[in-house]
């Protein structure tokens, strides 16, 4: 089912001024500059994010690269610690196979995850012993429970309604709680140079393309203040780099496939390095100070149960 851009309220600024077409298939809000995809809707997102997505769809071999992924996730934990102590309770939305939670559990009193993909969530529960649930975050009733941190790693760009998810976070956080997320920065130098060929542009899995300005504006509208935006580095093996390019086909895919055959897979899996192209944002946001004065209800900033609470036990 196709959506008409000019029938939609902007998810960032709520403008009804409409959109202009950019990068061939994306649309840019005439009011705030937010860029989004208005093609096919995500009526059944689980059909996109099945186990194949992690093994040859979006990722060449997610679990096979987990040592490299865990190194990147430990980097996320170090960045988080600059804004909030790594303690208390943590919820990850879009937790996949639970690799970040497995790294985080040694720092926090309690960790939990939620994801729509059944295979990865089963792996997190059964193989890693983590508290992870397979269901839609926006449909989950958390009652009066609260957490200290909510994380979205490379997730908000996939969500049909990211503003709904972030608004719900405001009702889940303790008054000093924080949201951390990573997402592509379409205002970055690399994105502006690559334009329609930027590596992050691939709808319908990536629906939304934030800049530092638009992600800040969205958080502000929902009752948060952004306290930090950084670029973030990811650890990649040579296999992951070449195999990811191979998935795109074309001349680049053929060259990557040829290089991988020449180098051979096992050596390529052992050779790794850090990459930071400056086009992925690490964003830290907290509830605005005024929120902490609200009553102890389900409103943003209220203090409910945290730590080893039933928020986690009920999963």
C-alpha positions in Angstrom: 0.0 0.0 0.0 1.5 3.3 -1.1 1.4 6.5 1.0 1.0 10.0 -0.3 3.7 12.2 1.3 1.4 15.3 1.3 -1.2 13.4 3.3 1.1 12.9 6.2 2.0 15.0 9.2 5.8 15.3 9.6 7.0 12.9 12.3 9.6 15.5 13.5 7.9 18.9 13.5 4.2 17.9 12.9 4.0 20.3 9.9 1.4 19.7 7.2 3.2 21.8 4.6 4.1 18.7 2.6 7.3 17.2 1.2 9.7 17.7 -1.8 11.3 14.7 -3.5 15.0 14.2 -2.9 17.5 11.5 -3.7 15.1 10.0 -6.3 12.9 8.1 -3.9 12.9 10.0 -0.5 10.9 13.0 0.6 12.0 16.0 2.6 9.7 18.0 4.9 9.3 21.5 3.6 9.2 22.9 7.1 12.0 21.2 9.1 14.1 19.3 6.5 13.4 15.8 7.9 13.9 13.1 5.2 11.8 10.0 5.0 10.6 7.2 2.7 7.0 7.2 1.7 6.9 4.0 -0.4 5.4 0.8 0.8 4.2 0.8 4.3 5.4 -1.5 7.0 2.1 -3.3 7.7 4.0 -6.5 8.6 7.6 -5.5 9.7 8.3 -9.0 10.9 8.3 -10.1 7.2 11.3 -7.9 6.7 13.1 -8.7 9.9 13.3 -12.5 10.0 16.3 -14.6 10.4 17.3 -14.2 6.8 17.7 -10.5 7.4 20.7 -11.4 9.7 22.1 -14.0 7.4 22.5 -12.7 3.9 19.7 -10.0 3.8 21.0 -6.9 5.6 23.9 -8.6 7.3 26.2 -11.1 5.6 26.6 -13.2 8.8 25.5 -11.5 12.0 26.2 -14.3 14.4 29.3 -15.4 12.6 30.6 -11.8 13.2 29.6 -11.6 16.8 33.1 -11.1 18.2 33.5 -8.0 16.0 29.9 -6.8 16.9 30.6 -7.2 20.6 33.7 -5.0 20.4 31.5 -2.3 18.9 28.9 -2.8 21.6 31.6 -2.4 24.3 32.5 0.9 22.6 28.8 1.9 23.0 29.0 1.2 26.7 32.1 3.4 27.1 30.3 6.3 25.2 27.2 5.8 27.4 29.3 6.1 30.6 30.2 9.7 29.6 26.6 10.7 30.2 25.2 8.3 32.7 26.8 5.7 35.1 26.5 2.2 33.7 24.4 0.9 36.5 20.7 0.4 37.4 18.2 -1.0 34.9 18.5 -1.0 31.1 16.0 -1.9 28.4 17.2 -2.4 24.8 14.6 -1.9 22.0 15.5 -3.9 18.9 17.8 -6.3 20.9 18.1 -8.9 18.1 20.3 -11.8 19.4 21.1 -10.1 22.7 24.8 -9.5 22.1 24.7 -5.9 23.5 22.7 -7.1 26.5 25.1 -9.9 27.1 28.0 -7.3 27.2 25.9 -4.9 29.4 24.7 -7.3 32.0 28.0 -7.2 33.9 27.6 -3.4 34.4 23.8 -3.1 35.2 21.7 -4.6 38.0 19.2 -5.7 35.4 18.9 -5.8 31.7 16.1 -6.7 29.3 15.3 -6.6 25.6 12.4 -6.5 23.2 12.4 -7.3 19.5 9.9 -8.4 16.8 12.1 -11.2 15.4 11.3 -14.6 16.9 14.6 -16.5 16.0 17.0 -13.9 17.5 14.9 -13.4 20.6 14.8 -17.2 21.2 18.6 -17.3 20.8 19.0 -14.5 23.4 16.8 -16.3 25.9 17.9 -19.9 25.3 21.6 -19.5 24.5 22.5 -16.4 26.4 20.0 -16.7 29.3 18.8 -13.2 28.8 15.5 -11.6 29.6 14.2 -10.9 26.1 10.7 -10.8 24.7 9.4 -11.1 21.2 6.7 -8.5 20.7 6.0 -4.9 19.6 7.5 -2.4 22.0 4.6 0.1 21.5 2.1 -2.6 22.5 3.9 -3.7 25.7 2.2 -2.5 28.9 4.9 -1.8 31.4 2.5 -0.7 34.1 4.2 1.5 36.8 7.6 0.1 36.2 10.5 2.4 35.3 14.0 1.9 33.9 17.2 4.0 34.0 18.3 3.6 30.4 16.6 2.7 27.1 18.8 2.0 24.1 18.0 1.9 20.4 21.1 0.7 18.5 20.7 1.2 14.7 16.9 0.8 15.2 15.0 4.1 14.9 15.6 4.3 11.2 13.6 1.1 10.8 10.6 2.1 12.8 7.4 3.1 11.0 6.6 5.5 13.9 9.9 6.4 15.8 8.1 9.3 17.5 5.7 6.9 19.1 8.6 4.8 20.5 10.5 7.7 21.9 7.3 9.2 23.4 6.7 5.9 25.2 10.3 6.0 26.5 9.4 9.2 28.3 6.8 7.3 30.3 9.3 4.5 31.1 12.3 6.4 32.4 13.1 7.4 35.9 13.5 11.1 36.4 17.3 10.9 35.8 16.9 8.3 33.0 18.3 8.5 29.5 17.8 7.3 26.0 20.8 6.4 23.9 20.6 5.6 20.2 22.6 5.3 17.1 21.4 6.1 13.6 22.7 7.4 10.3 23.4 11.2 9.9 22.1 12.4 6.6 23.7 15.8 7.3 27.2 14.3 7.6 29.9 15.1 5.1 29.9 11.5 3.8 26.1 11.5 3.2 26.2 14.9 1.5 29.0 13.8 -0.8 27.5 10.4 -1.6 23.9 11.7 -1.9 21.6 9.0 -3.3 24.5 6.6 -3.2 25.0 6.9 0.5 25.3 3.5 2.1 22.5 4.1 4.6 19.9 4.8 2.0 18.1 1.5 1.3 14.4 1.6 1.9 12.2 -0.2 2.9 14.4 -1.4 5.7 15.6 2.1 6.4 12.6 4.4 6.4 13.9 7.6 8.1 17.0 9.6 7.6 17.8 12.0 10.5 20.4 14.7 10.8 21.7 16.2 14.0 19.2 19.0 13.7 16.1 16.8 13.1 16.9 14.2 15.7 17.3 17.0 18.2 14.1 18.6 17.2 12.2 15.4 17.6 13.6 14.7 21.0 12.8 18.3 22.1 9.2 18.0 20.9 8.7 14.8 23.0 10.0 16.3 26.2 13.7 15.4 26.1 16.9 17.4 25.8 19.8 16.1 23.8 22.9 16.3 25.9 25.3 14.9 23.4 25.8 13.8 19.8 29.0 12.1 18.7 30.1 10.0 15.8 30.7 6.4 16.7 33.2 3.8 15.5 32.4 0.2 14.5 34.8 -2.7 14.5 34.6 -4.7 11.2 36.3 -7.7 9.8 37.5 -7.6 6.2 35.0 -10.3 5.6 32.1 -8.2 6.8 33.1 -5.2 4.7 33.6 -7.2 1.5 30.5 -9.4 2.1 28.4 -6.4 2.8 29.4 -4.7 -0.5 28.9 -8.1 -2.3 25.2 -8.0 -1.2 24.7 -4.8 -3.2 25.5 -6.5 -6.5 26.6 -4.4 -9.5 30.2 -3.7 -10.3 31.1 -3.0 -6.6 29.5 -6.3 -5.6 31.4 -8.2 -8.3 34.7 -6.6 -7.2 34.1 -7.4 -3.5 33.1 -11.0 -4.4 36.3 -11.4 -6.5 38.5 -9.9 -3.7 36.9 -12.2 -1.1 37.6 -15.3 -3.3 41.2 -14.2 -3.7 41.8 -13.5 0.0 39.7 -16.4 1.2 37.0 -16.3 3.8 38.9 -17.5 6.9 41.8 -15.0 6.7 39.2 -12.2 5.9 37.3 -13.1 9.1 40.4 -12.8 11.2 41.5 -9.4 9.9 39.6 -6.5 11.6 39.8 -2.8 12.1 37.8 0.2 13.4 35.9 2.3 10.9 34.4 5.7 11.6 33.1 7.5 8.4 31.5 10.2 10.5 28.0 9.4 9.2 26.6 7.5 12.2 25.4 9.5 15.2 25.5 8.4 18.8 22.8 10.4 20.5 22.3 10.9 24.3 19.1 12.4 25.5 17.4 12.9 28.9 14.1 14.1 30.1 13.9 17.8 30.5 14.2 19.1 34.0 10.6 20.2 34.2 9.5 16.6 33.8 11.0 15.6 37.1 8.5 17.8 38.9 5.5 15.8 37.7 3.5 13.5 40.0 4.4 9.9 40.5 2.1 8.4 37.8 2.8 7.1 34.4 3.8 10.5 33.2 7.3 11.3 32.0 9.9 11.6 34.7 7.9 9.9 37.4 9.6 7.5 39.7 8.3 4.0 39.5 9.9 0.6 40.2 13.3 0.1 38.8 16.3 -2.2 39.3 15.4 -5.9 39.6 11.7 -5.0 39.1 8.8 -6.9 37.6 9.5 -4.9 34.4 12.1 -7.6 33.8 10.5 -10.5 35.7 7.3 -10.3 33.6 9.1 -10.6 30.3 
